């Protein structure tokens, strides 16, 4: 893997993989829900939609996507709390074309008024869709009680109110402020000539501005609430439940132990929660834990679909298993988790897109790019005392935040 910081401040990461016929490009922009004001919440996501709606060079949105799709490639984007990611995977021969399109989208998007209003309606329906899925509603409610007064309590797409208030001028200004070289990482993996693609990125990015980061992009000291509960009654057959616990940020060395704790607790059919809650007692069809490592904080969630009649029994069991998790970890359990982590990471990095994303995320959150081998060495260095202490710190001492959506009692 090679890293180059261009004179204009843009970071380029390239990884050559000769035994492949494709290439993947990830453009990671330091612009997400974290970087928005409350008044225009959702604007990062809105801009992400709009860059696909035509540029000065390709004003027709259907022709824009066709540049990639007509050669069998894939193009998409996503917005998160910390960043927005644009990505393309194409046959290797079309790498230059893919790079040119991505920078055209970042530099020359039209933001036409008619397209803005059409996309405003599309995003409103996206926001509405949360209400059609009780589990999604339950997770959003958890965010609200766990992170009140912070950007984490908001839907990344914003609200209908903020969506309706965002103007064309807001979108253009936000794009100019954030689509600048100091806030962009370009990560490319595949059967590429690393020098050629780096030179291409340097030329294409010359059209982008360089601006110093604004103050609101700096790290924030965010701590979650503890022991909060929220219930919402809906016409559903199951009780959808999310529990939220604190965790380690992406910059915290404790994250490596938390990766393993998450596997032990609730990832897969051999996990503690799956065995005890589903297999032994039949209290849930599906139960799992997920780990989130952001720049300012981290957290772990447990989600399950539970029976109304046995809700309290199930919740007490889940809380007890989680709280006592540190007591169940011995040398054998720890080694199994390390083996599982290594295997899953290896499987996940079989394709160029995953490798490009892995490298970009490493650079984005830590300022350096760790190789897979270096990352796994950090996992191997987690010892028994450390993992037990961290599990106790994050999962035993705090009271979980609990969100419930379903046929709750009045």
Long-range contacts (C-beta under 8 A, 24 or more apart in sequence): 1-359, 1-369, 1-371, 2-194, 2-198, 3-363, 3-369, 4-198, 6-181, 6-201, 6-202, 6-205, 7-202, 8-181, 8-202, 8-205, 8-206, 8-208, 8-210, 9-181, 9-182, 9-210, 10-181, 10-182, 10-184, 10-185, 10-186, 10-201, 10-202, 10-205, 10-208, 11-184, 11-185, 11-186, 11-363, 12-185, 12-186, 12-187, 12-188, 12-197, 12-198, 12-201, 12-202, 13-185, 13-186, 13-187, 13-188, 13-356, 13-359, 13-360, 13-363, 13-369, 14-187, 14-188, 14-189, 14-192, 14-194, 14-197, 14-198, 15-187, 15-188, 15-189, 15-190, 15-355, 15-356, 15-359, 16-190, 16-191, 16-192, 16-193, 16-194, 17-189, 17-190, 17-191, 17-352, 17-355, 18-191, 19-191, 20-92, 20-190, 20-191, 20-352, 21-91, 21-92, 21-191, 22-89, 22-90, 22-91, 22-92, 22-190, 22-191, 22-352, 23-89, 23-90, 23-92, 23-95, 23-98, 23-188, 23-189, 23-190, 23-191, 23-192, 23-352, 24-87, 24-88, 24-89, 24-188, 24-189, 24-190, 24-351, 24-352, 24-353, 24-355, 24-356, 25-87, 25-88, 25-89, 25-95, 25-98, 25-99, 25-102, 25-186, 25-187, 25-188, 25-356, 26-85, 26-86, 26-87, 26-185, 26-186, 26-187, 26-188, 26-353, 26-356, 26-357, 26-360, 27-85, 27-86, 27-87, 27-102, 27-106, 27-184, 27-185, 27-186, 27-187, 28-83, 28-84, 28-85, 28-184, 28-185, 28-186, 28-187, 28-360, 28-361, 28-364, 29-83, 29-84, 29-85, 29-86, 29-106, 29-178, 29-179, 29-183, 29-184, 30-82, 30-83, 30-178, 30-183, 30-184, 30-213, 30-217, 30-364, 31-83, 31-84, 31-174, 31-178, 31-179, 31-183, 32-79, 32-80, 32-81, 32-82, 32-83, 32-84, 32-156, 33-79, 33-80, 33-81, 33-151, 33-152, 33-154, 33-156, 34-81, 34-82, 34-151, 34-217, 34-220, 34-295, 34-296, 35-178, 35-214, 35-216, 35-217, 36-151, 37-216, 38-154, 38-162, 39-162, 39-165, 40-158, 40-162, 40-165, 40-166, 40-170, 40-174, 41-151, 41-154, 41-155, 41-158, 41-159, 41-162, 42-123, 42-154, 42-155, 42-156, 42-157, 42-158, 42-159, 42-162, 42-163, 42-166, 43-158, 43-162, 43-166, 43-170, 43-171, 43-174, 44-79, 44-84, 44-156, 44-174, 44-178, 45-79, 45-84, 45-123, 45-156, 45-157, 45-158, 46-119, 46-120, 46-123, 46-158, 46-163, 46-166, 46-171, 47-84, 47-171, 47-174, 47-175, 47-178, 48-77, 48-78, 48-79, 48-84, 48-86, 49-119, 49-122, 49-123, 50-109, 50-111, 50-115, 50-116, 50-119, 50-171, 50-175, 51-77, 51-86, 51-105, 51-106, 51-109, 51-175, 52-77, 52-105, 53-109, 53-110, 53-111, 53-112, 53-115, 53-119, 54-109, 54-110, 54-112, 54-115, 55-104, 55-105, 55-107, 55-108, 55-109, 55-110, 56-104, 56-108, 56-110, 57-104, 57-108, 58-101, 58-104, 59-110, 61-115, 64-101, 64-105, 67-97, 67-101, 68-94, 68-97, 68-98, 68-101, 71-97, 73-98, 75-101, 79-156, 80-156, 81-151, 81-152, 81-156, 81-294, 82-294, 82-295, 82-364, 82-365, 83-364, 85-357, 85-360, 87-353, 87-356, 87-357, 89-351, 89-352, 89-353, 92-190, 92-191, 92-192, 95-188, 95-190, 95-192, 95-197, 96-197, 96-200, 99-188, 99-197, 99-200, 99-201, 99-204, 100-200, 100-204, 103-201, 103-204, 103-205, 103-207, 103-208, 106-179, 106-184, 106-208, 107-179, 107-207, 107-208, 108-207, 109-175, 111-168, 111-171, 111-172, 111-175, 113-168, 116-168, 116-171, 120-163, 120-164, 120-166, 123-157, 123-158, 123-163, 124-160, 124-163, 126-157, 127-155, 127-157, 127-158, 127-159, 127-160, 127-163, 130-155, 134-234, 134-236, 134-238, 134-240, 134-405, 134-406, 135-240, 135-242, 135-303, 135-305, 135-405, 137-232, 137-234, 137-240, 137-405, 138-232, 138-240, 138-241, 138-242, 138-303, 138-403, 138-404, 138-405, 139-242, 139-301, 139-303, 139-403, 141-230, 141-232, 141-242, 141-403, 141-405, 142-230, 142-242, 142-243, 142-244, 142-301, 142-401, 142-402, 142-403, 144-230, 145-225, 145-228, 145-229, 145-230, 145-401, 145-403, 146-224, 146-225, 146-228, 146-244, 146-299, 146-401, 147-222, 147-224, 147-225, 148-225, 150-220, 150-222, 152-222, 152-297, 176-209, 177-211, 177-214, 179-208, 180-208, 180-209, 180-210, 180-211, 181-205, 181-208, 181-209, 181-210, 182-210, 182-211, 182-212, 182-213, 183-213, 183-217, 184-208, 185-360, 185-363, 185-364, 187-356, 187-357, 187-359, 187-360, 187-363, 188-356, 189-352, 189-353, 189-355, 189-356, 189-359, 190-352, 219-251, 219-295, 219-296, 220-296, 221-296, 222-296, 222-297, 223-297, 224-297, 224-299, 224-401, 225-401, 226-398, 226-399, 226-400, 226-401, 227-398, 227-399, 227-400, 227-401, 228-401, 228-402, 229-401, 229-402, 229-403, 229-404, 230-402, 230-403, 230-404, 231-403, 231-404, 231-405, 231-408, 232-403, 232-404, 232-405, 232-408, 233-406, 233-407, 233-408, 233-410, 234-405, 234-406, 234-407, 235-407, 236-405, 236-406, 236-407, 237-406, 237-407, 238-305, 238-306, 238-307, 238-308, 238-406, 239-305, 239-306, 239-307, 239-308, 239-311, 239-404, 239-405, 239-406, 239-407, 239-408, 240-303, 240-304, 240-305, 240-306, 240-404, 240-405, 240-406, 241-302, 241-303, 241-304, 241-305, 241-306, 241-311, 241-314, 241-315, 241-318, 241-402, 241-403, 241-404, 242-301, 242-302, 242-303, 242-402, 242-403, 243-301, 243-302, 243-303, 243-318, 243-319, 243-322, 243-400, 243-401, 243-402, 243-403, 244-299, 244-300, 244-301, 244-400, 244-401, 244-402, 244-403, 245-299, 245-300, 245-301, 245-302, 245-322, 245-394, 245-395, 245-398, 245-400, 245-401, 246-297, 246-298, 246-299, 246-300, 246-394, 246-398, 247-291, 247-292, 247-293, 247-297, 247-298, 247-299, 247-300, 247-394, 248-293, 248-298, 248-390, 248-394, 249-293, 249-294, 249-295, 249-296, 249-297, 249-298, 250-293, 250-294, 250-295, 250-298, 250-365, 250-366, 251-295, 251-365, 251-366, 252-298, 253-378, 254-390, 255-293, 255-298, 256-378, 256-379, 256-381, 256-382, 257-382, 257-386, 257-387, 257-390, 257-391, 258-291, 258-293, 258-298, 258-300, 258-390, 258-394, 259-291, 259-341, 259-379, 260-334, 260-337, 260-338, 260-341, 260-379, 260-382, 260-387, 261-300, 261-325, 261-329, 261-387, 261-390, 261-391, 261-394, 261-395, 262-289, 262-290, 262-291, 262-300, 263-337, 263-340, 263-341, 264-325, 264-328, 264-329, 264-333, 264-337, 265-289, 265-300, 265-302, 265-321, 265-322, 265-325, 265-395, 266-290, 266-302, 268-340, 272-321, 272-325, 272-328, 273-302, 273-304, 273-318, 273-321, 273-322, 276-317, 276-321, 277-304, 277-314, 277-317, 277-318, 277-321, 281-317, 283-307, 283-310, 283-313, 283-314, 283-317, 284-314, 287-318, 293-365, 295-365, 300-394, 300-395, 302-400, 308-406, 308-407, 311-404, 315-402, 319-400, 322-395, 322-396, 322-400, 323-395, 323-396, 324-396, 325-391, 325-395, 325-396, 326-387, 326-388, 326-389, 326-391, 326-392, 326-395, 326-396, 327-388, 329-384, 329-387, 329-388, 329-391, 330-384, 331-384, 334-382, 334-384, 334-387, 338-379, 338-380, 338-382, 341-376, 341-379, 342-376, 342-379, 345-372, 345-375, 345-376, 346-372
